[in-house]
Amino acid sequence: MGGTNGTGGKDSPEAVHGAAPPVTAPDADRARRPVAAALMLGMGLAAIDGTIVATAVPQIVGDLGGFSVFSWLFSGYLLAVTVTLPVYGKLSDTFGRKPVLITGIILFLAGSLLCAAAWNMAALIAFRVVQGLGGGALQGTVQTIAADLYPLRERPRIQAKLSTVWATSAVAGPAVGGLLAAYADWRWIFLINLPVGAVALWLVVRHLHEPARPRPAARPRIDWAGALAVFATGALLLTALVQGGVAWPWLSLPSLGLLGAAAALAGLTVVIERRAAEPVIPGWVWRRRTIASVNLALGAMGLLMVAPTVFLPTYAQSVLGLGPIAAGFVLSVMTLSWPVAAALSDRVYNRVGFRRTAIIGMSGALLALLCFPLLPYPGAAWQPALLMLLLGATLGLFQLPLIIGVQSTVGWTERGTTTASVLFCRQVGQSVGAALFGAVANGVLASRLAGAPVPGLPGDLDAVSRALEDPAALSAAATDHLRRAVDTATDHVFTGAAVAAGLALLVLVFVAPRRFPVLAEHEDTAPAPRG
């Protein structure tokens, strides 16, 4: 995998200190293709999962029951993915990427097969957790291997491909899930994972060959206590965030108990990790300014992403009066501009550096988010769609340089942990954002509906959306009042997202180093796939 570091020359905007040049081979590009295909298939499995399941929920509930707990089909999967990311990152640094990726694919496929055979909602939720255990390995390890395979100047190419897979899956998932649920059976949304995953597994086993590593003087010790503590802390925190304000009030005993227990376990986790010989989340992840700043910035991005992905479809249907397909298109334009901007981001960061490129991207995202509350009521669909097009382009310019930049500041033995910490913070940011902005939206709705023109109107966002699906049951005045309430609530959410964007900018300006300390890449830092 020939070539020199794309930002390591004398004219580079980034600081470089010694480590390793990339692996070179005459047929490097040809040898990498099957592994890159496996990474794209693996990323596709993880990316399409949430959207394809969402469209089949009515059929699943109609067959298995369990309407009161169906949200755990998504929460259980998200929880398993999030809390296992740091564990898989450390394992990939200790034992290699290949065994972790193979384990993840097998777990994901086993969970898919079990989900297809589920006999009730409780079993399906449990099997979704098994899927999530595999999904955590897929998300983190795919990104890490992509950085291992390609030298710095070529990483935007593979990352753009992975972003395109993610965007395509986000758009195609609802359509595929709807078709399977309508014309086949909802169980096929899990069964179609099997052939795709089998091909990915075969490509990884056959074509991914990691270099021989020096045998350590002592046998690696797995920090099982730390892994369990991280898992338990994340599980309690995410459960509190997901269920708070939904299954029980925020100030109720269950919420306060879960949050208190999560805080206590977090303290215990810090103590365990400080004493561990090989901690799952090493202290250097937060002591190094570059990694800590990227973690915080990506966490803020996860927070702001909740506004478009969760609340925009409801806004499009309830306020603009669009159908589900048209509402999905308003959001999908963001997934079209994102990978394009990501693919072109190297032309910017090779000139001005990773930090400045990310600042430019997040500044544009802040502008797009601030413009949303200024849209007229009720407005036209092209107006939010144009903002989402801008938002996708700016976030593509923000996220990819940070991920590539932070991966390039560490060697092979630390890259898995570093990548996992970044993805973990982004996932936690999304969970916090869903809880925070959900509370904001429902609070605004409650205040706006207090003086509603007719009594008995719903008081939370989901109930309002369902009521607006049948406008004939409401008077014209009540319908307009509900739509204006949703419009106001969405404006507040996007204002909150703009605050999150501002926090990301503050981190980049005051915490991130001016120049990322990029390592030069040596032959022993990356796997060398052979055909």
N, C-alpha and C positions, 0 to 999 in steps of 0.2 A: 504494500500500500504506500506507494512512493510519494515523494513531495516533501517540502519543508513546511514548517508551521506557517499557516496563513497569516497570523498576526505576530510572528516571531522575528521578523526582519528588523533592520535598523530603522526603517520608516514606520514601524508598527506603532499604533497609539497605545498599546498595552505594554506593561513591564514584563520582562521575561527573565526567569532564572532557571538554573540547570535542571534538567531531568532527561527527557528521552525523545529521540526522533521517531516518527511513525514506522511501523513495520513496512518493509519494502518487498515487492515481488513483481516479476514481469507481468504476471497474469492476475494482479491483485483485484482489479475491477471485476473481471469475469468470475473470480473465485468468491467475491463478496455477494454477487447477485442472488444466489439461492438463500443465503443467510438474510439478506435484506428482505427478500420475499417472505421468509418465515417471520421476521420482525413485523412486517406489515400485516400479515395474517393474524399474528398474535395481538397486535394493537387493534385490529378490526374486531376481534372477539370481545375485547374489553370495552371498546367504544360503542358498539351497537347494542350491548346488553341492556342498558337502562331504557333506551328509547323503544326498542322492539317489545319489551315486556309491558311498557306503559299502555300501549294501544290495545293489549289483550286483556286488561284487567276486568272489564265487564264479563267477558266469557269465562275467565278463571273463577271469578266470584260466583257466577251463575252455576258453575259446575261443582266447585268445591265448597262454596259458602265462605264464611269468615270475613264478611265485609268490614267489620269493626277493626280488624287487625291487618287488612291487606297492605297498608302502607309499609309494613315491615318487610314486604317483598323487596322494597328499595332500601329501606333503612338498614335491614340486616346485611344486605350485600355491601352497602356503602361502609358500614361499620367494620366488616371483615377486611375490606380492601384497605381502609385507612390505617387500622391499628397494626396490620401486618407489614406495611411498607418499610418501616425502619428495621424490622427483623430480617426481612428478605435482603435489604440492602447490606446489612452486616454479614449475612451468610454468603452473599455473592462475593464480597471482598475476601472472606476467609476461605471458602471452598471452591470458588470459581462461579462464573455466570451460568455455564451450561447446565450443571445439575439443578440449580435453582429454577432456571427457565423450564426445564423438562418437568420438574415437580409441579410448577405452576400450571403448565398446560394440562398435565394429567389430572390435577385437582379440579381445574375448570371443566374439563370434559366429564369427569366423574360426577361433578355437581350438576352438569347439564342433563346427563342421563338420569340421575336420580330425580331431578325436577320434572322431567317428562313422565316419570312413573309415580309422581306424588299422588296420594290418595285423599289428602285433606289439606287445608290451608296451613296447619301447623307443620306438617311434613314438608310442604313446599317452601315455607320460610326457612326451616332448618337446612334444606338442601341448597337454598339460595346463599346461605352463609358459607356452605362448602364451596360454592362457585366463587364467592368473594375471597376465600382463602387462596384460590388459584389466581383470581384477578389481581390481587396485591402483588404477586410475583410477576405477573405479566406486565403490569404498568411500569414498575420500577426497573425490572431487569431489561426490558426491551429498550428503554431510554439509555440505560447504561451501556449495553452492548453496542448500540448505535454510536455512542461516543468512542468506544473501544475500537470499532472497526475502521472509522474514518478519521484521517488527520483533520486538524482544525479547519483548514481552508475548505474541506469537502463536507463538513458536518451540516451546513445549511441544506445541502441537497437531500440527505437522508432524513433530516428533521422535517423538511418541507413535505417529503413523501408521507411521513408519519402523520403530519398535520392534515394532509389531504385525506388520508384514510379516516382520521377522526371526524373530519368535516363531512365526508361522504356518508359515513356510518350514521352521523347525527341526522342527516337528511333522509337517508334511505330506511333507517330503522322503523319509524312510524308507518311508512308505506308497506314494508315487508310484514311487519307485525299485524297490521290491519288486514292484509290480504290472507295471511295464514289463519288468523282468527275467524275471518268471515267465510273462507272457502275450504279450509281444511280442518284443523283442530289446533287449539292453543298450545298443545304439547309440542307441536312442530317448531315453535319458536325456540325451543331448547334443543330439539333433535338436529336442527340444521347446523348447530355448532360442531357436531361430531365430525363430519367430513372435513370441514375447514380446519378444525383443530388437529385432526389426524395428519393432514398435509403439512401443517406447520411443525408438528412434532417430528415427522420424518425428515424434513429439511434441516431441523436443528440437529438431530442425531447424526445425520449423514454428513452435513457440511460445516458445522461449527466446530472448529478445533482450536482450543486455547493453548497457549504456549506452556511448555514445561516451566514450572516455577521452582525456585530453590526450596528444598525441603527445610521447614523450620526446625530450629534446634529443639524446641519443645512442641508437643502435640497441641494443636489449637484447642482452646477451651471455650465452649459455648456458654454464653451468659444466659442460662435458662431462667434464672431468677429475674434478671433484668427484662428479658423478653416477656415473661409472664406479667411483670409489673407494668410494662408499657401497654400490653394488651388490655389488662384490667382497667388501667387509667383511661385509656382511649375509649373502651367500651362504656364505662360509666359516664364519661363526659359526653360522648355522642348520643347516648340514650337520653340524657337530660336535655340536650339541645334539640333532638328530633321530636321527642314526645312533649316537651314543655310547651304549654299553651295550646296543645292539641288534645292529648289524653288527659291532662290535668292542668290546672292553672300554674303560672310561673311561680307564684309565691306559696304554693301548696307544699305539704310535707314531702311528697315524692320528689318534686323538683329540688327543693332545698337539700333533701337527704342525698340525692344523687350527686349534686354539685359539691356538697361538703365532702362526701366520700371520694369523689374524683380529686379534689384538692389535697386531701390527706394522702391518697395513693400517689399523687404527683410528687409530693415531698418525699415519700418513701422511695419512689423511683430514683430521685436524684441521689439519695443516700446509697442505694444499691449500685447505681452506675458509677459513682465515685470510687467505690471499693472494688469494682469488678476489674479483673485483669484485661478482659476484652469486652468492654461495654457495648451494648446494642446501639445506644446513642452516645457516642463519645463526647467529652466536653469540648474538644476542638471544633465541633460543628458550630458551637456558639461563640467560641473564643476568637475564631478567625473572622475578621471584619467582612471579608468578601462573602463567605458562606452565610454568616448571620444576616447580612443585609439582603441577600437574595432570598433567604428564607422568609424574612419579614415582608419584603416586597411582593413575593409570590403569594404569601398569605393574604395580603391586602387585595391582590388581584382575585383570589378565590372569593373573598368577601363581596367585591363589586360585581362579580359574574352572576351572582344570584339575581340581580335586578333584571337583566335581559332574559336569562334562561328560564326563570321561574315566573316572573310577573308580566313580562311582555306578551306572552300568548294570551293570558287572561285579559290584559288591556285591549289587545287587538280584537278579541271576540266580544267583550262586554262593552267597550267604549266605541270602537270603530264598526262593530256589527259584522265582522268578518266570520266566515266559516272556519272550521278547524284547519283545512288545507291552506287557505289564504293566510290565516294567522301564523301557521308554521312557516310560510314563505317569508313573512316579515322578519322572523328570527333567522331563517336559514341564510339570508344574504350575508350575515356576519360570518358564517362558516365558509362562505365563498371567498371573502376578501382576506380572511385570517391567513390561510396557507400561502396565498400569493405574496402578502407582505412578509411573511416569515421567510419565504424562499429568496426574497430580494434583500433581506436585512443585512446580509454579509457585505453588500456594497456600501452600506452605511457604517457598520461597526468596524470594518477594515480601515475606514477613513478617520472616524472620530472616536472609536472605542466602544466597548460594551456599555459602560455606564451612561455615556451621553446618548447613545442610541435608545437605551431604555427610557431615559428622561424624555426624549423627543416623543417616543411612543405613548408614554403615560400622560404627557401633556395633551396630546391629541385626544386620548380617551377621556380625560377630564373635561375637555371642551365639549365632546359629544354628549357626555352624561349631563352636563349643565344645560345643554340646549334642550334636552327632553322636556323638562317642566315648562319650557317656553312654547311648546307646540300648541296650536289652537285647539279648542274643543268644538266639535268632535274631531275635526281634522280629516286628512286623507291618508290612506295606507302608505303612500310613497314617502311621506314625511318621516315616520319612525323607521321605515326601511332604509332610507338614506342615512339616518344616524347610525343604524346598525352596521351598514356597510363601512362607515367611517370607524366605528368602534372596533370592528373585526380587524381592519387594516392596522389600526394603532396598537391593538393588543398583540397582534402578530409581530409588530416591530418592537414591542416591549418584552414579551415572554421569551422568545427564542434566543435573543442575544444573552439574556441573563442565564438561561439554562446552559447554553454552549459555553459561555464565559466561565461560569462556576465549575463546570466539569473540566475545563482546561486548566484550572489552577491546582488540581490534585492529580496524583499518580494513580496507576491502576488499582493499587491496594486500598485506596480511599474513595474511588469514584462511585462505587455502589452505595456506600453509606451517604455520601454527599448528595447524589441524585435522589435517593429515597427521602432524605430530610427535606429537600425542596418540594417534592411531590406531596409529602406528608403535610407540610405547612399549607400548601395550596388546598388540600382536601379539608383540613381542619377549618381553614378560612371559609370554604363553601358551607360547611356545617354551621359555623357561627353566623354567617350571613343569612342562611335560611331561617334560623331561629330569630335573629335580631330584626331582619326586615319583615318577617311574618308578623312579629309583635307590633312593629311600626304600622304596617298596613291595616291590621285589624283595629289598632287603636284609633287611627284616623277615620276608618269606616264607622266605628262606634260613635265618635264625636259628630261626624257628618250626618249620621242617621238618627241622631237623638231628636232632631226636629223634622223628621220625615213627614210628607204630606198625608200619608196613610199609616195607620198603626199596623204592627205585626210584621214589619219588614225584617229580613235577616240581618244579622249584625257582624258576620265574618265574611272574609273574601270568598271562600268556597261556596258558601250558601248564597251569597249575592250573585255569583256567576251562574249557579244553577237556576236561580230565579229569573235571570235575564235570558236564559235559554228559551223561556216560554213567556215572551212579553205580552201575549194576549191575556194572560192571567193578571196583569197589572194595568193600572191606569196609565195614561200617557205621562201624567205628572210624576207618578211614582217611578216609572221606568227612567225618565230623564234624571230624577233625583239619584237613583241608584247608579246610573252611568257616570254622573258627575262625581259621585262619591268614589267610585273606582278610579276615575281619572285623577282625583286629588290624592288618593292613597298611592297610586303608582308614581305620581310626581314626587311625593315624599320619599319613596323608596329610591328613586333615581338620584334624588338629592343626597341621600345617605350613601349611595354608591359613589357619588362624586367626592364625598368626604373620604371614603376609602381610597379613592384614586389620589387624593391629596396626601394622605398618609404615606402611600407608596412613594410619591415624589419626595416627601420629606426624608424618608429612609435613604433614597438614592442620593439626595443632595448632602445629607449630614452624616450618614453612617457608612455608606459604600465608599471604598477607596476610589480616588480619582482614576487610577489605572489598575486593572485587574492583574495580579501577579501570575501571568500565564507561564506554564511550564513548556519548555521545548520537549518534543515527544521522542522517546527512544524505542528501539526495536522490542524491548521487553515489557512495554507497557500495555500492549493491546493484543487481543486474540488475532491469530492469523488464519482465517478460514481457508481451507483448501478443498478443491473439488474432488 
